[in-house]
Amino acid sequence: SSARHESSGTAQSKLHLQQISTNSSPPKSPLLIRMPNGAAKMNWPHLYRVRRRLEENWAKGRFTNFQLPHPNHMEESHQECVYAIQFTEKWLVSGSRDKTVRVWDLDTKRLWHPPLQGHSKSVLCLQFDPRPSEDIIVSGSSDKNVIIWRFSTGEKLHEIAPAHDDSVLNLRFDERYIVTCSKDKLIKVWNRRHLTPLDKDYPSVFQGSGVSYPSYIVNTSDVPAFVLEAEIAKNHIRTLAPYSLLMILDGHTAAVNAIQLNEDEIVSASGDRLIKVWNLRNGACRKTMIGHEKGIACVQFDSKRIISGSNDDTVRIFDHASGAEVACLHGHANLVRTVQAGFG
């Protein structure tokens, strides 16, 4: 079953955060060292000193608490539980049971613009990219929908409605795709730009089980490029508008609670106790990891490792290449809801 549960509290929600001091405090060093030949290399001694200083300050309690919203502006707070946050140095975006997404300026501890209203139920997941080249927030909700917002203004750009047949539990995007997962046991991949069958990001068609494609997806391996060009010119082959469904990944037998996206791979974690690795280009399931004894709530991966947290109270580390479990971390006494790894 789904590892997400909505609590019923209606008290105003505020976010409590902690800021660790970086002082005690040698002068700042540049992150890069310029070599005599003009090349640059990372200033690892400086980074090491900063990291040790942060760890020492945390251990000795040299940090300050702050909250969102600013205590003088409590009217800006979420009205119910906060389910999702992401932050950068300057910005934090939160999603709540009160159906809104809110963008916070971490310098002022104030809302950047009015709450983003568009979902009809709880906002369960979100991701944002504030860079001017991207300038978007994507949010998913218990209302089964996904909304794309302009980060800088809060304008609603597009709504995928419905994106799934049940609550959208997690989502991830990059410059090419949005990937969503749901309580309906499915993972879906959507494009972010216009696509034709001649584009490199157009999906390949995999003939095996576990993936299906809408009828408008062309199997480009069956058609020569010059024929595709001619058919596109005659408007016989559809150009895909942004946010078109590209493929549906159907391999889990319970809610898909978490996904991660990295280059041309998706990793998914489900209430069925399984982790699956998928080819983002064609939807093929590359491998399945077993080991957890109860549903899995969260997952993160890089090219070498996959790390997951579960309702069996453990964190497990899997070798990405072989799928073998290499460590099981016991220490929590209840559901491990979220993990984040510093991959070295």
C-alpha positions as CSV (number, residue, x, y, z in Angstrom):
1,S,0.0,0.0,0.0
2,S,1.0,3.6,-0.3
3,A,3.6,4.8,2.1
4,R,2.1,8.3,2.2
5,H,-0.6,9.0,4.8
6,E,-2.5,12.3,5.2
7,S,-2.9,13.5,8.8
8,S,-6.1,15.3,9.7
9,G,-4.8,18.3,11.6
10,T,-6.1,21.7,10.6
11,A,-3.7,23.9,12.6
12,Q,-1.7,26.4,10.7
13,S,1.5,24.9,9.3
14,K,4.8,26.7,9.6
15,L,8.2,25.4,8.5
16,H,11.0,25.3,11.1
17,L,14.5,25.3,9.7
18,Q,18.0,25.4,11.1
19,Q,20.9,27.4,9.8
20,I,24.3,26.1,10.8
21,S,27.0,28.7,11.5
22,T,30.0,28.5,9.2
23,N,32.0,30.8,11.5
24,S,34.9,30.1,13.7
25,S,36.2,31.3,10.9
26,P,39.2,31.4,8.6
27,P,38.9,33.8,5.7
28,K,37.1,32.6,2.7
29,S,39.1,30.7,0.1
30,P,38.1,30.4,-3.5
31,L,36.6,27.0,-4.6
32,L,39.0,26.8,-7.5
33,I,42.8,27.0,-7.5
34,R,44.4,28.5,-10.7
35,M,47.4,26.4,-11.9
36,P,50.5,27.9,-13.5
37,N,49.4,26.7,-16.9
38,G,46.1,28.5,-16.6
39,A,44.0,25.4,-15.8
40,A,41.8,25.3,-12.7
41,K,41.4,22.6,-10.1
42,M,39.1,22.2,-7.2
43,N,40.3,23.5,-3.8
44,W,39.8,20.3,-1.9
45,P,41.6,21.4,1.3
46,H,39.2,24.4,1.5
47,L,36.1,22.3,1.0
48,Y,37.4,19.8,3.6
49,R,37.9,22.6,6.2
50,V,34.4,24.0,5.5
51,R,32.8,20.6,5.8
52,R,34.6,19.9,9.1
53,R,33.7,23.3,10.4
54,L,30.0,22.7,9.6
55,E,30.0,19.3,11.3
56,E,31.7,20.7,14.4
57,N,29.3,23.6,14.6
58,W,26.3,21.3,14.3
59,A,27.7,18.9,17.0
60,K,28.3,21.9,19.4
61,G,25.0,23.5,18.8
62,R,26.3,26.5,17.0
63,F,23.3,27.1,14.8
64,T,20.2,29.2,14.8
65,N,16.5,28.3,14.1
66,F,14.3,30.2,11.9
67,Q,10.8,29.6,10.5
68,L,8.7,30.3,7.5
69,P,6.8,32.5,7.5
70,H,8.5,35.3,9.4
71,P,6.9,35.6,12.9
72,N,5.7,39.1,12.0
73,H,3.7,37.7,9.0
74,M,2.0,34.5,10.2
75,E,-0.9,35.2,7.9
76,E,1.4,33.9,5.1
77,S,1.6,30.4,6.6
78,H,0.1,27.2,5.2
79,Q,-3.2,26.5,6.7
80,E,-2.6,22.7,7.1
81,C,0.2,20.1,7.0
82,V,3.2,20.6,4.8
83,Y,3.9,17.5,2.6
84,A,6.6,18.6,0.2
85,I,9.5,21.0,0.2
86,Q,12.5,21.7,-2.0
87,F,15.1,24.5,-1.5
88,T,18.1,26.2,-2.9
89,E,20.3,28.9,-1.3
90,K,17.7,31.6,-2.1
91,W,14.4,29.9,-2.5
92,L,12.2,27.3,-0.8
93,V,9.0,26.0,-2.3
94,S,6.4,24.1,-0.2
95,G,3.3,22.1,-0.9
96,S,0.5,21.5,1.6
97,R,-2.7,19.7,2.5
98,D,-4.2,23.2,2.2
99,K,-4.0,22.6,-1.7
100,T,-1.5,25.4,-2.3
101,V,2.1,25.7,-3.4
102,R,4.0,28.6,-1.8
103,V,7.3,30.1,-2.9
104,W,9.5,31.6,-0.1
105,D,12.4,34.1,-0.2
106,L,14.8,32.7,2.3
107,D,16.5,36.1,2.7
108,T,13.3,37.8,3.9
109,K,11.4,34.7,5.2
110,R,8.4,36.0,3.3
111,L,6.3,34.7,0.4
112,W,7.7,35.7,-3.0
113,H,4.2,35.9,-4.5
114,P,0.7,34.9,-3.4
115,P,0.0,31.2,-2.9
116,L,-0.3,29.2,-6.1
117,Q,-3.9,27.9,-6.2
118,G,-5.0,25.3,-8.7
119,H,-5.1,21.9,-7.1
120,S,-8.4,20.8,-5.6
121,K,-6.8,18.4,-3.0
122,S,-3.5,18.0,-1.1
123,V,-0.2,18.9,-2.9
124,L,1.9,15.7,-2.3
125,C,5.0,16.4,-4.4
126,L,6.9,19.1,-6.3
127,Q,10.1,20.1,-7.9
128,F,11.3,23.5,-9.1
129,D,14.1,25.0,-11.1
130,P,14.4,28.8,-10.7
131,R,17.0,29.3,-13.4
132,P,15.7,31.8,-16.1
133,S,16.2,29.2,-18.7
134,E,13.8,26.8,-16.9
135,D,11.7,29.0,-14.5
136,I,9.2,26.3,-13.6
137,I,7.6,24.5,-10.6
138,V,5.9,21.2,-11.2
139,S,3.4,19.9,-8.6
140,G,1.4,16.7,-8.1
141,S,-1.6,16.2,-6.0
142,S,-4.2,13.8,-4.5
143,D,-6.5,15.3,-7.1
144,K,-4.7,13.1,-9.7
145,N,-3.4,16.1,-11.6
146,V,0.0,17.6,-12.3
147,I,0.3,21.4,-12.7
148,I,3.2,23.3,-14.3
149,W,3.7,26.8,-12.9
150,R,6.1,29.7,-13.9
151,F,8.4,30.0,-10.9
152,S,9.1,33.7,-11.2
153,T,5.4,34.8,-11.3
154,G,3.3,32.0,-10.0
155,E,1.4,31.8,-13.3
156,K,-0.2,28.5,-14.1
157,L,1.2,27.4,-17.4
158,H,-0.3,24.0,-18.0
159,E,-2.3,21.3,-16.2
160,I,-2.2,17.6,-17.0
161,A,-5.7,16.5,-15.8
162,P,-5.9,13.8,-15.0
163,A,-2.3,12.6,-15.1
164,H,-3.1,9.4,-13.3
165,D,-6.1,7.4,-12.0
166,D,-5.2,8.0,-8.4
167,S,-3.0,10.4,-6.3
168,V,0.3,11.6,-7.8
169,L,2.8,10.5,-5.1
170,N,6.0,11.7,-6.6
171,L,7.5,13.4,-9.7
172,R,10.8,14.4,-11.2
173,F,11.8,16.4,-14.3
174,D,14.8,17.4,-16.3
175,E,15.2,19.6,-19.4
176,R,13.6,16.9,-21.5
177,Y,10.9,15.0,-19.5
178,I,8.6,15.0,-16.6
179,V,8.2,11.6,-14.9
180,T,5.3,11.0,-12.5
181,C,4.3,8.0,-10.3
182,S,1.1,7.3,-8.5
183,K,-1.0,5.3,-6.1
184,D,-2.5,3.7,-9.3
185,K,0.8,1.6,-9.5
186,L,1.9,3.3,-12.7
187,I,4.8,5.5,-13.8
188,K,4.3,7.9,-16.7
189,V,6.7,9.9,-18.9
190,W,5.8,13.2,-20.4
191,N,7.8,15.5,-22.8
192,R,8.5,19.1,-22.0
193,R,9.3,20.3,-25.5
194,H,7.7,19.8,-28.9
195,L,8.8,16.5,-30.3
196,T,8.8,14.8,-33.7
197,P,10.0,11.3,-34.5
198,L,13.2,12.8,-35.8
199,D,14.2,14.3,-32.5
200,K,16.7,12.4,-30.3
201,D,14.4,12.7,-27.3
202,Y,11.5,11.0,-29.1
203,P,10.9,7.6,-27.4
204,S,12.1,4.3,-28.9
205,V,9.5,1.5,-28.9
206,F,10.4,-1.5,-26.8
207,Q,8.6,-4.7,-27.8
208,G,8.7,-6.4,-24.4
209,S,6.3,-6.3,-21.5
210,G,5.9,-3.7,-18.8
211,V,5.6,-0.6,-21.0
212,S,2.9,0.7,-23.3
213,Y,2.7,3.7,-25.6
214,P,-0.2,5.9,-26.8
215,S,-1.3,5.2,-30.3
216,Y,0.3,8.3,-31.7
217,I,3.8,7.2,-30.8
218,V,5.6,6.0,-34.0
219,N,8.0,3.0,-34.0
220,T,10.8,4.8,-35.7
221,S,12.9,1.7,-36.0
222,D,10.4,0.4,-38.6
223,V,10.5,3.6,-40.8
224,P,13.5,5.1,-42.7
225,A,14.4,8.6,-41.8
226,F,13.5,10.0,-45.2
227,V,10.1,8.5,-45.0
228,L,9.6,10.0,-41.6
229,E,10.6,13.4,-42.9
230,A,8.1,13.1,-45.8
231,E,5.3,12.0,-43.5
232,I,5.9,14.8,-41.1
233,A,5.9,17.3,-43.9
234,K,2.5,16.0,-45.1
235,N,1.2,16.2,-41.5
236,H,0.6,12.5,-41.6
237,I,2.7,12.0,-38.4
238,R,1.8,14.0,-35.3
239,T,4.2,16.5,-33.8
240,L,3.9,16.1,-30.0
241,A,3.0,19.2,-28.1
242,P,4.7,19.8,-24.7
243,Y,3.3,17.6,-21.9
244,S,2.2,14.8,-24.2
245,L,2.2,11.3,-22.7
246,L,5.1,9.3,-24.1
247,M,4.9,6.0,-22.3
248,I,3.3,4.2,-19.3
249,L,5.5,1.9,-17.2
250,D,3.5,-0.9,-15.6
251,G,5.5,-3.3,-13.5
252,H,4.7,-2.6,-9.9
253,T,1.8,-4.3,-8.0
254,A,1.3,-1.6,-5.4
255,A,1.5,2.2,-5.2
256,V,4.7,3.7,-6.6
257,N,5.8,5.9,-3.8
258,A,9.0,7.4,-5.1
259,I,11.0,7.9,-8.3
260,Q,14.3,9.4,-9.2
261,L,15.5,10.5,-12.6
262,N,19.2,10.5,-13.7
263,E,20.3,10.9,-17.3
264,D,18.6,8.0,-19.2
265,E,17.4,6.0,-16.2
266,I,14.4,6.0,-13.8
267,V,14.5,4.2,-10.5
268,S,11.2,3.5,-8.8
269,A,10.2,2.3,-5.3
270,S,6.9,0.8,-4.4
271,G,4.7,-0.6,-1.7
272,D,5.2,-4.0,-3.3
273,R,8.7,-4.0,-1.7
274,L,10.5,-3.8,-5.0
275,I,12.9,-1.3,-6.6
276,K,13.0,-1.2,-10.4
277,V,15.4,0.4,-12.8
278,W,13.9,1.6,-16.1
279,N,15.3,2.8,-19.4
280,L,14.0,6.3,-19.8
281,R,14.4,6.2,-23.6
282,N,12.1,3.2,-24.2
283,G,10.5,2.2,-20.9
284,A,12.1,-1.2,-20.7
285,C,12.7,-2.5,-17.1
286,R,16.4,-3.1,-16.8
287,K,16.4,-4.8,-13.4
288,T,14.5,-5.4,-10.2
289,M,16.0,-5.2,-6.7
290,I,14.6,-7.3,-3.9
291,G,15.5,-7.2,-0.2
292,H,13.1,-5.0,1.7
293,E,10.5,-6.8,3.8
294,K,7.8,-4.1,3.7
295,G,6.8,-1.3,1.3
296,I,9.5,1.2,0.2
297,A,8.9,4.9,0.8
298,C,11.9,6.6,-0.8
299,V,14.8,6.1,-3.1
300,Q,17.9,7.9,-4.4
301,F,20.6,6.7,-6.8
302,D,23.7,7.6,-8.8
303,S,25.7,5.5,-11.3
304,K,27.1,3.2,-8.6
305,R,24.5,2.9,-5.8
306,I,20.8,2.8,-5.1
307,I,19.7,3.8,-1.6
308,S,16.2,3.2,-0.3
309,G,14.1,3.6,2.9
310,S,11.3,1.4,3.9
311,N,8.4,0.6,6.2
312,D,10.6,-2.3,7.5
313,D,12.5,0.4,9.4
314,T,15.7,0.0,7.4
315,V,17.8,1.8,4.8
316,R,19.4,-0.4,2.2
317,I,22.2,0.1,-0.3
318,F,22.2,-1.7,-3.6
319,D,24.9,-2.0,-6.2
320,H,23.5,-0.3,-9.3
321,A,25.3,-2.5,-11.8
322,S,24.4,-5.9,-10.4
323,G,21.4,-5.1,-8.3
324,A,22.9,-6.9,-5.3
325,E,22.2,-5.6,-1.8
326,V,25.5,-4.5,-0.2
327,A,24.3,-3.0,3.1
328,C,21.3,-3.0,5.4
329,L,21.3,-0.1,7.9
330,H,19.3,-0.8,11.1
331,G,18.7,2.0,13.5
332,H,15.3,3.5,13.0
333,A,12.4,2.2,15.0
334,N,9.7,3.1,12.4
335,L,9.1,3.9,8.7
336,V,12.0,5.5,7.0
337,R,10.1,8.2,5.0
338,T,13.0,9.9,3.2
339,V,16.6,9.5,2.4
340,Q,19.3,11.7,0.9
341,A,22.8,10.6,0.2
342,G,25.9,12.5,-0.4
343,F,27.4,10.5,-3.2
344,G,31.2,10.7,-3.1
